Structures are given as C-alpha cells and as structure tokens.
Amino acid sequence: MTMTRRQFLARSALCGSAAWLATSMPGRILAASAQGKPLGIQLYMVLKAYQDDPAGTLKTLKSIGYTEIEAIITSTAKTLRDQLNAAGLGCPSLHFDSLGIDPGIEAAHTLGSQYVVSSMLPSIMQKEQAAKGQNAPEPTYSLDEARRTAEYANRLGEKAKKAGLQYAYHNHHLEFTDVGNGQTFYDVLLKETDPHLVKFELDCGWVHVGGKNPADYFKANPGRIPLMHAKDFLSTAGGKDYPGAELGRGTIDYKPVMAAADRAGLKHCFVEQEGPFARMSQLDAARVDYAYLRPLR
C-alpha cells in the first residue's frame, strides 16, 4: 500500500467516501502479554491482510499477542463484532471519521467500544461548510481555527457523553503548527476543550514529525490522554511523505514515551504503522512492532 493513513482519512473527510476497516510468537512473549497491560493495534495497519482474510488476520493478531484492536468500520459493525468475538479480541475504541458521529456512536455500541475517536476536524468542518454552500477555504491551522475546532470538538464530546461514550481527538502533525504566543494549535485544543467531554489520542509518530516530544505532552496533561498510537517513521527530515518504520527501527525511542504515558494514566496503546510495506508484510511488521513494544508496556 502506498497511501498513508493520513491520506486515507483526508480522502474520507473531504470526499465523503466510505472507509474500509481497517504465526504465533514464542510462548514467553504470550506469557508476558498475560502479565502486562493490554496492547492493541489499529486495524488499518493490516488493512490489506484483513481484506484478503478477515478471520485469519484477526486470529494471527491474537496469536502474536495483541488483545484488542482499534476499529475503522467496513461492512457493518455487527460483522466486525462477530469476527472479533471469534478471534477473542476486544475493541475499546472506534474511529468514526468516515461514518459521522451518529452512525459512529451506533457502531461503538454494537462493538462494545468505550471511545469514539475522530481526526482532521478542520477538514471535516471545511466539508460541512462547503455542503451548506458557504465559503470553505483550505484549513490553515491558525489560532482562530484552533478555537473553532475546540468548540466543534466540545460539541462532539457532549453528544458522545449523552450516549454513554467518551470522545477523543486524534492528531496528525499539522496540529503542532505554531499559532503564536508560544503555543501550538494542539495546545489550544487542550486548553479550550472541556476535559470531561474531550480526551485525546496522542499519535506519537505524528507528534515527532511535528517537531515535538510526545513524552512532554503526557507529562504536562495527566488524565487527558487515555489513548495513544505507537508509530514511527524512517525519517522526518524534508518532504511531505513520511515512510513508515517498524518500532525500534525508526527515529523514536519509546522507552521514555511509554514511561511518561503510563504515569499520565494511559488506558490503551495501539500500534499503527504507515506504509509502504516494502521491507516486509503488514503482519510481519505487526510482529516486529509487538516484540519491540511489549517489554515497555
């Protein structure tokens, strides 16, 4: 696959396209899994494998040691729920960008998820403005836009709370754009969203691309970041395309990140790797990522 997850989500947000959802490790690693905290995977990472063989892919993820997944819905939530039940995998979190908040809430209830997550809200807001016939310029990630995004996120959070769920915002690198007064777009979101309505899923790889240290955000915001994506890149220097790297083979040392995350109250950690998968298959990459991260979790 050559399309990054960020490009995939942008296409879903701007074009309204339907989103696709996103052997065994040694016994000693499986034993560590039973003793340690849950370790999950964003199923978009193994999208091609899942499309080719849903049941087999989920069974393989379980055999590697993953105990939960973060979903992007494909056909129906019920189909995915049944597949996950058969594989023995949980689904505590669901990304609803391509669905919308109301269908996302319904899907989360079907899956038994606690968190509903979205990203790229400036692009979603732009799309909604255009649909109403209003002027809809490209997102700029300015201070004013950060404040509007925070207000929008609060509304999503309120709707999720009324449905018995928790809303969380997932970042990419543009959220770390400087908006003045020594703060970033992301800092404004943290400050101007209601802590009870809006939590955050920190994508540590994109934080790093944005020039920041993910450990610093965990340390400064205890209780606000219950979810995270463990992601890495081969290089963050120059260009607009960032080739994904297996954990431990890129640019981020996750030992201090995981220590800070756990102290800050992290609940769920999901491995996610961007393509292209030129060095190895998606499932082989999932094995490498698990083997690196499991001892840190």
N, C-alpha and C positions, 0 to 999 in steps of 0.2 A: 504494500500500500504506500502511495506517495502523498496522500492527503493527510495533513496533520489533524489532530482532534480539534484544534482551534479553527482551522479552515472548515472542518465539518460542521461545527457549531455555528460559525458565521453564515454558512450556506443555509442552515436550518432557520436561523433567526431572520435573515434578510429575505429569503425566498419562500419561507413557509413550507419547506419540504418536509416530508415525513422522515423521521430519524430511524436508522437501524440500531438495534441494540449492540448497543454494544452488549519414563512413566513414573511412576512413583519415585519420590525422593527416598533416601535412606531412612530407615526406621528411627535413627537417632534424631533426625530433623522433625519427623512427625511427633515424636515424644516431646520435643521442645515446644512444638505448637500447642500441645495439650496443656503444657505448664505455663506458657507465656500468654500475652494478651492477644486478642483476635487480630489477624492480619488478613486484609481483603485485597481485592483487585477490581479496578474499573473495567467492566466487561468490554468497553470499546477497544481496549488494548488488544483483545483477541477476537476482534470482530470477524475477520476472515475465517478463522478457525471455527468460530461459533456458527457462522452462516453455513459452512460446509458440513458440520457435525455438531449440532447443539448439545445433545446428550453426552456424546463422547468428550467434547471440550469441557463441559462442566464437571464431568467425572474426573478428567485429568487435573483440573484445577484443584479439586478436592484432594486428589492423591498427592499433589505437590505439597499440600499443607494449608492452602487458603481455606478459611472457614466462612467467608462472606464475600459478597460482590456488591458493587455499586452499579445500578442499572441505568441503561438507556433503553427505552421500550421499543420493541419491534412489533410483532403482530398484535398480540393482546397481553395485558398484564397477567391474565389467568394462565395463558400458555407458559409464560416465563415462571410464574409461581409454581406450577406443576413440575416444570423442569428442574427448578431449584430444589424443591422438596425431594424429588427423586435422587438428586445428587447429594443431598444433605448440606446445602449451602444456605446461609441466611442472606437477607437483603435489607440492611438497615437504612439505605439511602438510595434516592432516585433523582436523576437529573431530568427536569421536565421542559427544557428549553423548546424542544420541537413540538411539545404537546400543548403548552399553555398551562396556567396554574390550576384551573378547574379540572381538566382531564388528568393533570398530574397528581392532584390530591386523590382523585378516584383510584388511579393506578397504585398510588402509595398504600392506600387502604387495602387493596387487593393483595399486594405483595407483603403486607405487614411491615412496611417501612416506617421509620420514625422521622426521617429527614427528607424534605423536598428541596432540591438544590437547583439554582439557575446561575448562568454566567452571561457575560456580554450584554448586560442590561441596557447600556447606551444604544446598542444596535437594535435591541428589541423595542425600545422606546421610539427610535427612529422609524422602524417599520410601522408601528402603531400610528404615528403621526402621518406618515405617507398614506396609510389606508383611510385616514379621515380627510384626505385631500389637503392637509396642512403642509407648510414648508418643512422639509425634513432633511437638513444638511447632514453630511457625514459627521459621526461623533468626533469630538475634539479632545475629550478627556480634560476639560477645563475645570476651574473651580465651580462655576455655575452649574456645569453639567454634573459634577460630583454631587452637588447639593440636590439637584433634581433626581439623580439616581438614588440617593439615600432616601428621599421621600417615597420614591417608587418602591424601593426595597421594603420600607416600613409597611406599605400597603399590602405587599405580597406576604410579609410576615404576619400581619394581622389576619389575613384570610386563612393562612395555614394554621395559626393558633386556634381559630374558631373551629377548625376541622380536627383539632387534636394532634396537630403535627408541628414540627419545627422547621422554619425556613432557614436556609443558609446560602450565602453568596460565594461563588467560586470565581477566583481571579484568573486573569492572564497577565501578561507583562505590562500592558498599557495602563493598568491601574496604578502603576508606580511612576507615572508621569508627574513631574513637579508642577504644582498648581499655585505656588507662591507661599510666602511666609514660612518657608522651611518645611512644608508639608506636601504630601503626595495626594493624588486622587483617592488612593486606598485609605490614607489617614483620615480624610474627610468622611468616607463611608463609615469607618469605625467610630468616629466622633458623633456623627449626626444620625445614626440609626439607633433605634431602641434596643438595648441589649437583651431584652426579653423576647422581642419579636424577630430580630435578625442576628443569626450567628454566622460564622464564616468557615468555609472550607479552603484552607490555605494550600494552593498548588505551589509547592516549594520550588519546583523547577522553573516555573514562570516568574516567581519572586526573584530568583537568581538572575534570570535573563533581564529582569527589570532593574538590576543593579543593587538589590537589597539582600540582606541576610535573613532567611526565614526564621532562624533561631531568635533573632531580635524581636520579631513580631509575636512569637509565642511568649517570650519573657515579658513583653510590655502589655499583653492582653489576656491575662489568665481568665479562663471561663468563656471567652468569646469564640474560641476556635476548636470546636469539638471534632472536626473532620479535617483530614489532610490528604493530599496526593503526594506520594513519594515519586518524584520524576527527576530525570537528569538528561543532559544534552552533551554531545561530543564537544561542542564549542559554542560560546555565546558571543564571540567576537565578530562583529560585522555581518552585513547581510540581513535579509528578512526571514530566511528559512533556517530553522534550527534542527539539525538531525538528532533524533532521539538516541540516547545511550542507555545501556543496561546499568542498573545501580552498581556503584563501585567502579565503573569504567568511564565515568564522565568527569564532571568538574565539581561535584558537591560531596563533601564529607558529611554523611548523615548521622554520625555518632552524636555530635553536639546538637543537631537538629532534633533527633528523637528524644534526647535527654530533656531539652527545653520543652518539647511538645508534651511529654508525659507529665512534667511538673506543672504545666499550664492547664491540665485537665483534658487532654486529648482522649476522645472516645473511640474513634475509628480511623484507621490508616489504610488507604487504598493505594496499591501500586498502580502506576499508569506510565506507559512508555509511548512516546510519539514514534511514528515511523520515520523513514522507511525501514523495514525489517530485512536489510540486505545481508547482515552478518549471520543471522540465524532466524528461525521461525518465531512466530509470536509466542507459541507455547514454550519453546526453549528459552526465550527471553524471560518469560514468566518464571521459569525455574531459576535462572540466574538471579533475577530480582529478589525472589523469595529467599534464596540461600544467603544473599548479602544482608537483607533487612531483618530476617528472623532473629539473629543473635542480638540485634539492637532493640528489639521490641519486647 
